[in-house]
Amino acid sequence: MITAGLADRMGAMTADAPAPVRDPAWSLSRSAIGLWVTEGVIGALFWVVVVTAVFVFVPDGGLPSPLRWALVAFAVLEAAVTIGIRPWIRYRVHRWEVTGEAVYTLTGWLTRTWTLVPISRIQTVDVTRGVLQQLFGLATVAVLTASSQGTVRVLHLEADVAQRVADDLARRAELVRDEAT
């Protein structure tokens, strides 16, 4: 049973306590799904080449037939997961947000990683665009900190959004540095 005094103290503690960990507000660009599907197709083509090479260059007696067909089954399963399942799950779970105090990211579809980078810890902000990202109009914002964790990346934002986010973060980080000196 909680007494009135204890309840008052607990209420005061929760009012001053930081907000609980929450999911960041924004999803990635929907174009990220197309990018991930394209990456899955490229990976599937690699496995098609490997399986074809095994069937062409390894003699029938060199590899047991069940193992050959297991390799085919693996390649088909890998293609189904990387093309048809993983992009949609990744889109649902990858999130990001920039607030007045921090950059938040939530990544990973099997191992989830929630990261918070205070604006005051930002040293460098970069925008990068790989070849496939350019095809889909996407970019990645990389936030470098003094932390041992290194760089935090907000993947696959629309290129103009990524540039605005990077400019805003760089401006705010500079303001925080100026206030600290």
Stockholm file with secondary structure:
# STOCKHOLM 1.0

chainA/1-181         MITAGLADRMGAMTADAPAPVRDPAWSLSRSAIGLWVTEGVIGALFWVVVVTAVFVFVPDGGLPSPLRWALVAFAVLEAAVTIGIRPWIRYRVHRWEVTGEAVYTLTGWLTRTWTLVPISRIQTVDVTRGVLQQLFGLATVAVLTASSQGTVRVLHLEADVAQRVADDLARRAELVRDEAT
#=GR chainA/1-181 SS CCCHHHHHHHHHHHHHSCCCCCCCSEECCTHHHHHHHHHHHHHHHHHHHHHHHHHHHSCTTTSCHHHHHHHHHHHHHHHIIIIIIHHHHHHHHCEEEECSSEEEEEECSSSCEEEEEEGGGEEEEEEECCHHHHHHTEEEEEEEESSTTCEEEEEEEEHHHHHHHHHHHHHHHHHHHHHHC
#=GC SS_cons         CCCHHHHHHHHHHHHHSCCCCCCCSEECCTHHHHHHHHHHHHHHHHHHHHHHHHHHHSCTTTSCHHHHHHHHHHHHHHHIIIIIIHHHHHHHHCEEEECSSEEEEEECSSSCEEEEEEGGGEEEEEEECCHHHHHHTEEEEEEEESSTTCEEEEEEEEHHHHHHHHHHHHHHHHHHHHHHC
//
